[in-house]
Amino acid sequence: MHPTNPAKPTLERGLGPWQATALNIANMVGIGPFITIPAFIATMNGPQAMIGWVAAAVLVLCDGLVWSELGAAMPGSGGTYHFLREIFGRYRWGRIMPFLFIWQFLVSGALEMASGYVGALQYLEYAFPGIADFASRYSVPGGTKWIAAASVLIVTVLLCRRITSIGWMGLVLCTGTLITVAIVILAGLTHFNPTLLRPPPGAFVLDQKFATGLGGAMLIAIYDYLGYYNICHLGDEVRQPERTIPRAVITSVIVVALIYLTMNVSIIAVVPWQEAMESKNIAALFMERLCGRTTAVVFTGFILWTSIACMFAATLGYSRIPYAAAKRGDFFPVFAYLHPTGHYPLVSLLAFGFLTAAFCFLDLGTIISAAVCVRIGIQFIGQIVGLHLLRSTRPDVKLPFRMWLYPLPSLIALGGWLYVLATADRKVLLISLLVLVSGIFVFVLWTIFARPPRSSASSVVIS
């Protein structure tokens, strides 16, 4: 049977295939492409950077099959934490893996969400330029980023409710997101200028510069795809997880990959890439070019809606991870507190909210790169290794969903993650290393001075 947790109260189960897929799509689409297209084009200095979108799509689809197999076999709150605990937790050395994941995810998850709020702020400043002028005139510390931090707290409060109502809220928010994207695609296709997609001379010279640029483009594209696994974090709250989770993951990756490719081509075919790569609010510039500033200002409202939808879905899923770990004794006990009537992880939710608000004051480029790189080692690569270990050492585990063409997709994903790390900025790699080393240090101290010994009853056996 699947792992279960007898502790009470439990989180309510109730997310079906439509709700699960909607939450994934809302998390994936969000505001990401609207804030990353300029930097994305700049990585390869031209529209040939679209190769990075395709390469990243292949990577996340292959990695999505890893998530699907693990999520179907071991549904439970916490996603990667849950998987790493069940696979590595039986080994003495493996007890550090779940802790390190939670530690780095508090950082990388909050960074990812902070990037959405900071990116949305750029569009708010476009619609209301007086806000930025006010902050500059009176030398407000942090400038307008206080607005982003305040928005974090508002979304956090909205999530303090039962999962059943949240599921339907996710559907509504996802609908608004898809409408926003559809407007961009339709507007772009009706004013499509294919000559603007022509790459500059020497764009496809296969040298070190091309390889580094492609890695940078893939990193940004991966950031935009993040969230394809969001439903795995809510495994305890999903109906028929062995079927719902793989469908939600794979469907959302395919749908969003097609949406992104079409939307980005539509924008670049209207706004010349030389101009697009210098813009801080490319979608507003795109709409202003076609319909004037008044329409562009109105359209920023749709973009802000999209941002809220993304942050809503991400915070929902991410807040369940430290909660699940603390509930099983693998993280600090305070994170296991569950609201007595709403049955949501209050402390975990608030922790992510406050960390995200704090990260809103960092540089957007650093936030985006670090959000991806910090989690690659323990989360993505750790899961791939874990899946192969599970298949080779646990014949008793039932696998209701099996990866197609195993092990090829997992090996492609592994190579992709290593390539992204190898081409990443050194400053971001240093941040990732510091998060990892600090996590090891804190784990050792916690184990020696504070962590109670884990009883055999606390371990979960999969059969």
Secondary structure, 3 states (H helix, E strand, C coil): CCCCCCCCCCCCCCECHHHHHHHHHHHHHCCHHHHHHHHHHHHHCCHHHHHHHHHHHHHHHHHHHHHHHHHHHCCCECCHHHHHHHHHCCCCHHHHHHHHHHHHHHHHHHHHHHHHHHHHHHHHHHHCHHHHHHHHHCCCCCCCHHHHHHHHHHHHHHCCCCHHHHHHHHHHHHHHHHHHHHHHHHHHHHCCCHHHHCCCCCCCCCCHHHHHHHHHHHHHHHHHHCCCCHHHHEHHHECCHHHHHHHHHHHHHHHHHHHHHHHHHHHHCCCCHHHHCCCCCHHHHHHHHHHCHHHHHHHHHHHHHHHHHHHHHHHHHHHHHHHHHHHCCCCCHHHHCCCCCCCCCHHHHHHHHHHHHHHCCCCHHHHHHHHHHHHHHHHHHHHHHHHHHHHHHCCCCCCCCCCCCCCHHHHHHHHHHHHHHHCCCHHHHHHHHHHHHHHHHHHHHHHHHHCCCCCHHHCCCCC
